Amino acid sequence: MGRKIIKNGLLFNRGKAFQSDILIEGQKIIKIESDISHPNAEIINAENMWVIPGIIDDQVHFREPGLTHKADIASESRAAVSGGVTSFMEMPNVIPATLTQENLQAKYDIGADRSWANYSFFMGASNDNLEEVLKTDPKSVCGVKIFMGSSTGNMLVDNHTTLEGIFSKVDMLIATHCEDEETIKANFQQFKSKYGESLNASHHPLIRNVEGCLISSSYASELAKKHDTRLHILHISTADELALFTNKIPLSKKRITSEACVHHLYFTASDYEELGNLIKCNPAIKESSNRDAILKAVLDDTIDIIATDHAPHTWEEKNQKYIKAPSGLPLVQHSLNIMMDLFWQNKISMEKIVEKMCHTPAICFQVKDRGYLDEGMFADIAILNPTQPWTVNDANIHYKCGWSPLQGKRFKGKVNFTLINGELVYNQGEFINQGKGMRLEFDR
């Protein structure tokens, strides 16, 4: 702990870019102005670098407890901070699933013990745990997660009476995975009958198709409107779903919000030929027209947040035949790099990247005192060299699974320093100060 000054950086905050210093005392930002000096302060030289608020990723799967051969909270939060992610919200499809308050608290205990980044964990909903869900504290838990389509770790909620109960009684944010199970099952049987053992990843977006996403997202939206529920629909993957959302009112006033994930902004169905199961995920990466529409919706504020849905599996698991290979890909270390790649292609501004990865998650989830480079906020900060070239390879991949679909990709721009609650935890490739993450709190 102590006093630090970040000197001479170009700050990105609240839609503006400006040269300034940042004075940090303890866990908080105390002063933002040019040419700050203070006796006994540790100096972090950010000359020729960009300084942004730490990224808040509202959807990750860190696989602990029960699936720690793939990942764990320590390994994945460590990877996260190396990519400028300072806070995460983690999903309940672990073993045992996070369906009781006891299991939820067990995950918070793990986070408190060894998370590198700030943390929150979703309470999971099932077809028969409404009583447990209703005990969830909205001030200390990010939200309730409903899988309205089965995914890795089957927690499918498909009972209409149950869904009515959850949407009518839960007064905190509900986050949904929306894919219609009956549509997917029918498509799968049709393709399996036609292709048999030749079924492969290129068929994935046809099985988990546009129609399946739209049916489920539309149903979730109808339930939310009926009961005035605070609904957040995760990982939008189709152009057709965009009509469910609006950019006509401020985010803080929206009752239904949405998220785009970096892989749906980056890859398209044509990439299955090269990457196959490595980019198999739910909902599926689809044709390029969907990717382009999703990016446009991010830019015009129809979509509110950019996240990852970081979902690692082992190399061996992903190299099974298509039917057996699990869905999901590791992304939390490289989300900023993916978006900066789009920045260097002139497809999005850095101000918009910061808005969608740092500011809007804080607004959407009502995160307390984070998401901005403001005086009085926690000092969650990423400092990056915007022009530093580097290539993703085995030596610099920090996921426990040890691989990335971006292997061999050359990026421009790299995080050099990450601070969590005023502590330097990542310093030019070196990891220090594990366990400095704090439990997120929410202004609700």
Residue, then its C-alpha position, 0 to 999 in steps of 0.5 A: m500500500g502507500r502513495k503512488i504517482i502515475k506520471n505523464g500518461l494519456l488518460f482515457n476517461r468519460g469520453k475524453a483523452f487528456q494528458s495528466d498525472i494520477l495521485i494514489e493514496g492507499q486504495k483510492i485515486i486522490k488527485i488527477e491533474s498535471d504535474i503532481s509531485h509528492p514526497n516519498a511517492e512511488i513513481i510509475n512512469a507512463e510517458n508515451m503510454w495510455v492509462i485507462p480504468g481497469i476493465i470490468d468483465d461481466q461474464v467469465h467462467f473460471r471453473e472453480p470448484g470442481l473443474t480445476h483441471k481446466a482453470d481456477i480462480a487464481s490462474e484465470s484472475r492472474a491471466a486477467v490482470s495481465g490483460g488489464v482486467t481488474s474486476f470480474m463476474e463469474m458464472p455458476n456452472v461449476i461443480p457443485a453448481t452455485l445453486t445454494q447460498e452455501n455454495l455461493q459463499a464458498k466461491y467468495d471464500i476462494g476469491a478472498d483467499r487468492s484472486w488477483a483481481n476484484y471479484s463477484f460471483f453470480m447466484g445460479a438459478s435452476n428449475d427448483n431453487l427459487e427459495e435459495v435465489l431469493k436469499t441473494d443479497p443485491k448489494s454484495v452479489c452481481g446478479v442471478k444467472i439463468f441458462m435459458g439454453s443448455s451449455t457447458g455444465n447443464m443448468l438449463v432452466d426450461n420450466h415456464t412456471t419456474l421462469e415466471g416465478i424467477f422473473s416476477k419475484v427476483d428484484m435484482l439483475i437477472a443475466t440470461h444465456c438465451e438459446d431455445e433448447e427445442t430448436i437446437k435439439a431439432n437442428f442437431q438431430q437433423f444435421k446428425s442424421k445427414y452428416g453422421e461422423s462428418l459433423n464438424a464445427s462448421h455446422h455449429p452456427l447452423i445447429r445453434n442458429v439465429e432462430g434459436c437465439l431470437i426465440s429465447s431472447s424474445y421470450a426473456s424480454e417478454l417476461a422482463k417487460k411483463h414483470d418489470t424485471r431488470l434483465h441483462i441478456l448476455h453474448i448477443s450473437t445475431a443481428d436479429e436480436l438487436a431489435l429487442f434493445t434500445n439506444k433511445i434512453p440512457l443506460s442507467k434508465k434501461r430495464i433491459t440491457s445487453e452484452a457483446c463478447v469479443h469473439h462475436l465481434y472478431f471471428t466469423a463462421s469462415d474461421y471454423e475452417e482453420l480453427g474448428n472446435l477451438i472457436k466452438c462456443n455457445p451461442a455460436i460464432k455466426e456469419s459475418s453479417n451478424r458480427d458487423a451488425i453487433l459492432k454497429a450496435v456497440l458503436d450506437d449504444t444499442i448494445d451496452i457492454i463488451a465482455t469475454d465469456h471466457a470459458p477455458h477447456t483443455w487442449e485435449e478436450k477441444n481436440q475431440k470430435y465435434i460432438k464431444a468437444p465442449s463449447g467455450l474459449p479462453l479470452v480474458q487475457h486478450s480482450l483488450n488486444i482484440m478490441m485494440d486490433l479493431f481500433w487500429q483498423n479504424k473500426i472503433s475509437m479508444e474512447k468507445i472501448v473504454e466506455k464499453m469495457c470499463h464505464t458501462p459495466a459499472i453503470c449496468f451492474q451499479v458497481k460501487d466506486r469502480g470503472y472510472l479514473d475519477e478522484g475518490m474511485f478505487a485505483d483499478i488502472a491499466i497502463l498500456n504501450p499502445t504501439q508495442p508489437w507482440t505475438v501470442n505464443d506459449a511463453n506469454i499465454h497465462y491461462k491454465c489451459g495453456w492455449s488460445p485461439l489467437q496463437g500466432k496472432r501479432f498484436k499492436g499494443k500491450v498492457n505494461f502495468t496493472l493496479i488493483n486497489g492501488e497495488l501494482v499487481y502486474n509490472q511489465g511481465e512480472f506478477i506481484n501481490q497476489g490476493k489484492g482483489m476485493r469483493l465488489e460491492f453494488d449501489r442498489 
